[in-house]
Amino acid sequence: MRVGIVGAGTMGTVHTGSHHEAGHQVAAIYDLRPEAAAANAARVGAAVAPTFEALLSDPTIDLIDICLPTPLHRAFVEKAARAGKHVLCEKPLAPTLEDARAMIDICREAGVQFYVAHVLRFFPEYERARNLVLAGKVGEPGVIRTTRGGIFPTGWDDWYADYSRSGTLTLDMIIHDFDWLRWTFGEVERVYAKSLSTRTTERLDYALVTLRFASGAIAHVEGTWSHSGFRYGFEVAGSKGLIDFDSAKIQPVVVQKRAAEAGVTGVAVPESPLRESPYTTEIRHFGRCIEHGEIPIVTAYDAYKAVEISLAALESARTGRPVTLAKEAF
Ligand SMILES: NC(=O)c1ccc[n+]([C@@H]2O[C@H](COP(=O)([O-])OP(=O)(O)OC[C@H]3O[C@@H](n4cnc5c(N)ncnc54)[C@H](O)[C@@H]3O)[C@@H](O)[C@H]2O)c1
């Protein structure tokens, strides 16, 4: 697996290390800041590509990995697909559903594989919680709470602070939770949201989003770019018990059951999340999907649906009204 990476900012740096750890060869890196590309290339013995086209015209490169600000995703994915390369793109897939759909279509037409880096599915604590839910350990899920965030992010050209580019934390960050929630609890029917981004121009954002699932379950999703540090967690309340996770705790996963099989209550199930970086697990998986036809844990269609939920939340925050999602799949 030979990879060309576009973007050498925060995620380009993470992906460079993860490809290397996963045993992929990073052939070349392109960034419009050549010094950033050079710094990452030096870590893994890669070349610095002078242009994006240079990556595309290298016949030895199998996969193009796009780690650019969100509004650039579509143009770069389309070019990579047209050049016959498999594509990995950071989340969120795109700022609009029209872009997201077009990207999926072009990859399909070009016959290349297309993956979107919804990494939360590779965090062991989130995967474990999902497995517990699917195994019925908490009974029928009723109310789910998730939280994520911390400090206001800074990126190249301060693009996160320009909400016309980043789409606020509702598109950029809690899309992780939307994707995990949909993966775990099924399709979302209705979305209602409040967001600070509609009320202030300061470098602060905070959102509360309520999702109603087709199953009848309700999720309360909290996101913040108004605190310090970074913290994330969730709580799943079902008819038989609770699953609770808080990244600030030492024991990352705690299952509290109202009626455990053995008649014991308050069973703690700690697991280490530190086997390997979830980003490496994710990238190793996508590599195996391409090389060995492994079934992808997350598809581009899943990424599309996550964008749909984010955009519905933004619309609800803007209008003050709940948004009902379209039922049809494509
Ligand atoms: N999966 C996650 O956990 C996670 C975390 C953070 C960000 N992201 C996503 O990853 C993507 C990148 O975010 P980031 O934080 O790495 O951004 P960043 O600002 O840190 O890096 C962006 C890089 O792109 C380069 N660049 C900008 N325009 C370019 C162009 N036209 N051609 C070539 N290079 C160009 C910049 O020089 C910069 O190095 C975003 O979509 C973001 O939402 C995902």
The ligand as a Tripos MOL2 file, in Angstrom:
@<TRIPOS>MOLECULE
LIG
   44    48     1     0     0
SMALL
NO_CHARGES

@<TRIPOS>ATOM
      1 N1        -10.9380   12.7870   12.6870 N.am      1 LIG1
      2 C1        -10.6180   13.7040   13.5670 C.2       1 LIG1
      3 O1        -10.5060   13.4210   14.7490 O.2       1 LIG1
      4 C2        -10.3420   15.1100   13.0990 C.ar      1 LIG1
      5 C3         -9.7540   16.0160   13.9810 C.ar      1 LIG1
      6 C4         -9.4620   17.2940   13.5030 C.ar      1 LIG1
      7 C5         -9.8010   17.6510   12.2040 C.ar      1 LIG1
      8 N2        -10.4100   16.7520   11.3870 N.ar      1 LIG1
      9 C6        -10.7540   17.1130    9.9890 C.3       1 LIG1
     10 O2         -9.5690   16.9890    9.1980 O.3       1 LIG1
     11 C7         -9.5610   17.9820    8.1600 C.3       1 LIG1
     12 C8         -8.2700   18.7910    8.2790 C.3       1 LIG1
     13 O3         -8.2480   19.4600    9.5340 O.3       1 LIG1
     14 P1         -6.8810   19.9010   10.2420 P.3       1 LIG1
     15 O4         -7.2030   20.2100   11.6600 O.co2     1 LIG1
     16 O5         -5.8110   18.9330    9.9220 O.co2     1 LIG1
     17 O6         -6.5960   21.2780    9.4700 O.3       1 LIG1
     18 P2         -5.2380   22.1290    9.5400 P.3       1 LIG1
     19 O7         -5.6440   23.5390    9.3490 O.co2     1 LIG1
     20 O8         -4.4410   21.7580   10.7430 O.co2     1 LIG1
     21 O9         -4.4220   21.5930    8.2630 O.3       1 LIG1
     22 C9         -4.8380   21.8700    6.9600 C.3       1 LIG1
     23 C10        -3.6210   21.7970    6.0380 C.3       1 LIG1
     24 O10        -4.0570   21.9600    4.6980 O.3       1 LIG1
     25 C11        -3.1180   22.7650    4.0130 C.3       1 LIG1
     26 N3         -3.7980   23.3450    2.8560 N.ar      1 LIG1
     27 C12        -4.7760   24.2820    2.8630 C.ar      1 LIG1
     28 N4         -5.1990   24.5040    1.5950 N.ar      1 LIG1
     29 C13        -4.4900   23.6860    0.7940 C.ar      1 LIG1
     30 C14        -4.4770   23.4320   -0.6000 C.ar      1 LIG1
     31 N5         -5.3050   24.0960   -1.4550 N.pl3     1 LIG1
     32 N6         -3.5900   22.5490   -1.0950 N.ar      1 LIG1
     33 C15        -2.7410   21.8860   -0.2610 C.ar      1 LIG1
     34 N7         -2.7060   22.0760    1.0580 N.ar      1 LIG1
     35 C16        -3.5790   22.9570    1.5800 C.ar      1 LIG1
     36 C17        -2.6520   23.7740    5.0350 C.3       1 LIG1
     37 O11        -1.3980   24.3230    4.6890 O.3       1 LIG1
     38 C18        -2.6020   22.8990    6.2950 C.3       1 LIG1
     39 O12        -1.3150   22.3160    6.4650 O.3       1 LIG1
     40 C19       -10.8380   18.7950    8.3540 C.3       1 LIG1
     41 O13       -11.8430   18.3170    7.4900 O.3       1 LIG1
     42 C20       -11.2150   18.5450    9.8100 C.3       1 LIG1
     43 O14       -12.5860   18.6650   10.0540 O.3       1 LIG1
     44 C21       -10.6620   15.4890   11.8060 C.ar      1 LIG1
@<TRIPOS>BOND
     1     1     2 1
     2     2     3 2
     3     2     4 1
     4     4     5 ar
     5     4    44 ar
     6     5     6 ar
     7     6     7 ar
     8     7     8 ar
     9     8     9 1
    10     8    44 ar
    11     9    10 1
    12     9    42 1
    13    10    11 1
    14    11    12 1
    15    11    40 1
    16    12    13 1
    17    13    14 1
    18    14    15 2
    19    14    16 1
    20    14    17 1
    21    17    18 1
    22    18    19 2
    23    18    20 1
    24    18    21 1
    25    21    22 1
    26    22    23 1
    27    23    24 1
    28    23    38 1
    29    24    25 1
    30    25    26 1
    31    25    36 1
    32    26    27 ar
    33    26    35 ar
    34    27    28 ar
    35    28    29 ar
    36    29    30 ar
    37    29    35 ar
    38    30    31 1
    39    30    32 ar
    40    32    33 ar
    41    33    34 ar
    42    34    35 ar
    43    36    37 1
    44    36    38 1
    45    38    39 1
    46    40    41 1
    47    40    42 1
    48    42    43 1
@<TRIPOS>SUBSTRUCTURE
     1 LIG1         1 GROUP 0 **** ****
